[in-house]
Amino acid sequence: MILLVPFAATGRATMALLAAIGRATLFAVATISHLFRPPFYWREFLAALIQIGYFSLPVVGMTAFFTGGALALQIYSGGSRFNAESVVPSIVAIGMTRELGPVLGGLMVAARVASSIAAEIGTMKVTEQIDALVTLSTNPMKYLTVPRVLAGTLALPALVAVGDAIGIMGGYMVGVSRLEFNSAAYLKNTVDYLQSWDVTSGLIKGAVFGFLVTLMGCFYGMSSGRGAQGVGRATKAAVVAASVLILAANYLLTELFFSA
């Protein structure tokens, strides 16, 4: 019997994981279904749009700028081994728009937004404000979840677009000032090799990541346990789940968009 203890623990953990996936899937389906049914709380939506989009611009912009500069240095260092330094502008642009812009932007927003949403909704649950909404005949999912999920889905592509531009600018500044590229040649190389699908695929990824980030924040906030410890666990779980889902969804979307 002692030999079965590790297997029993593994089984319990697996069942708990599958149960959590099932609850999150049902929560996502319910959220999507409520998107198409009135009423819609525009004031909550606009407040969430500003909180998720506008206030996330500084962290996304700084992350993209330094990532673009570091990417230019790394590509130049690697390309110099094969006398291929000229690929720096095109690889920086493609790398930022296809992968680094959406993924890093999503992870930064997950760290900032998923934790904030989970803590806010979790605190509302602990202080029985959600029960008060039900008493006032207000659907908590339509009032709390739907505006935030829609705002995140719309805001993150815009953040990704801004991050792409700032990241490419960071690579340009490093390339011109540090690596001694010609300014006009760097910009021409970037424009010649960057295609519209590179940008569009990153924006689609941004929309998916925004949906996942806000969905996980709302789901764990609604599922929060009682007390400060319950809210803390919900906040941590929301960030971890959102980050893992972003990386998994990024692989699946990349396989879908760019598989041979």
N, C-alpha and C positions, 0 to 999 in steps of 0.2 A: 504493500500500500504506500509506503514511503516513496517508492520509485515513481509513483503516479502523481505525486504532489506537483512537480514542475509542469507536467502536462495539464493538470487541472488549472494551474495558474495561467498557463498559456491559453487554454480554452476560454477561461473567464475574460481575459483581456481581449481575445478575438471577438467574443460575443458582444462585449461592451463596445468595441470599435464598430462592429456591424450595426449595432443598435443606434449608435450615434450617427452613423452615415444615413441610416434609414430616417431618423428624425430630421436631420438636416435636409434630406431630399424632399420629404413631405413639407417642410417649412418653405423650401424654395418653390415648390409647386403652388402652395397656398399664396405665397407672395406674388407670383406671376399672375395667378388668377385674379387677385384683388386689384392688379394694375388696370384691368379693363372693366371694373365695376365701380360706379359712383358710391359715395362721394369721394372727391379728391381734395386733399388739404394743401392748397397752393402756398399758403404762408409757411407751413412746415417744409415744403419742398424747396422754396427759395432760401430759407434759412440754412437748410442742409447743403444746398448748392454752394453757398458762400463759405460755409464752414469746411466743406470737403475740398472744393475747388480753389477758391481764392486764397484761403489761409494756408494751403499746402504748396503754393507757388514757390516760396523761398527755399524750402528744404528740397523740393524737386529740382529747382533751378541750380542750386549749389551742387547737388549730387551729380547732375548731368554735366555741369561745366568741368568739374574736376575729373569725372570719368572720361570725358572726351579728351582732355589734355593728357591723362595717363595712358589712354588707349593710343594716342598718336606717338607717344614716346616708346611704348612697347612694340608697336608695329614697325616703327623705324628701326628699333634695335634688332628685331627679328629679321626684317626685310634686308638689312644691310649685310647679313650673312650670304644672301643670294643676289646681291646687287639689284634689289627690287624696292629701293626706298620710295620710288615714285608711286607705289600703291597706297601710301599712307592716306591721302585725302579720300580716296574711294572707299577704302576699308573702314575708316572712321565713320563715314556717312552711312554706309550699309550696316555696320555693326550697331550704331546708335539707333537707327530707325527700325531695324528688324528685331533686335534683341535687347540691348542694354537700356534703351530709352523706356520701353514698356515694362521690362522686368524690374529695373531699379526704381522707376517711378511707382510701380505697383507695390513694391516692398516698402518704400518710404511712406506711402499713403497707408499701407496696412499697419505699420508701426504707429502712425499718428492717429488714423481715423478709426480703425477697428477697435483699438483699445478705448478710444474716447466714447464710441457708440456703446460698446459693451458696458463700460462703467456707468454711463448715463442711464441706460435702460435698466441695468442691474440695480442701480440705486433707486430708480423709480419703483421697481418691483419690491425691493426691501421696505421702502417707505409706504407701500400700498397705494402709490399713485396710479398704477395700472388698474388696480381694483376700482379705484375711483372713476377711471375712464369708463370701465364697464358699467358702473352704476349710473353714469350719465349717458348711457346708450351710445357710447363711442367705441368702435372696434379698435382695439390697441394695434392690431396689425396694420390697418389702413392709416392710422394716425401716426404711428411710430416707425413702422418698417417700410411701407411702400414709398413714402417720400424720400427716405434716406437711400434706399436701394436704387431708385430711379435717378436721384441726384448723383450718386457715385458712378452709375453706369454712363451718365452723360458727361460728368466732370473729368473723369480720368483720361479719356481720349484727348481732351483739350490740354490737360497737363502733360500728356505724352508728347503732343505736338510741340508745345513750348519747350519741353525738355530736350526733344530732338534738335531743335534749332539752337538751343544754348549749348548742348553737347558738341554739335558740329562747330559752333563758334569757338568753344574751348580747344578743340583739336586744331582749328585754324590759327588761333593765337599762338599755341605752342609750336605749330609747324612753321609759322612765319618768323616768330621771334627767337625760338630756341633751336629749331632744326634748319633754319635758313632756307626755307622754301620761298619761291617767288609768289607774291600774294595773288596776282592774276592767274598764274598757272595752277595754284592750289584750288582756287574757286572754280576754274574751268574743269579741272579733273573731277571735282565733287559733282558738278552739274552734269557732266557727260556720263558718269557711271551710275548715278542715282536714278532709279526708276520709280514710277508712281506706285507700283505694287509694293515696293519696299516700305514706303510711308504708309500706305493703306493697311497693309498687314499689321503694322505696329499699332495703328489706331484701333483696329478690330480687337487686337489683344488687350489694349487699354480698356475697351468697353467691357470685355469679359472679366478682366481683373478687377475693375471697379465694382461690377456686380458681385463678385465673390467676396471682396473685402467688406463691403457694407452688409452683405447677407450674413457673413460670419459674425460681424459685430452685433447685428440685431438678434441672430439666433442664440448666441451665447448670453447676450443680455437678457433675453426673454427666459432663458433656461437657468439663470443665475440662482445659486443657493441663497439661503437667508444669512444675513449678517455681513460684516465687512470681509470676512474670509471668503464667503461665497462670491461676492463681487470681485475680489482679487483673483480668484481662480477663473472666473468667467472672462475677465480681462486678459489674463495670460493665455487662456485657451483660444480666445478669438484671434489674437495676433499669431499664435503658432499655426492654427488651422488655416488662416488666410494666407500666410507665407507659404506653407506647404502646397496649398491648392494653386497658388500663383505659379509655382515652379512646375507642378504637374501639368497644369493647363497650358503653360508655355511650351512644354515638350509636345503635347498633343496637337496644339495649333501649328507649331513649326512643322511637325510631321504632315499635317494636313495641307499646309500652304506650300511647302518647299520640298516635299519628298519627290524623288526622281520618278 
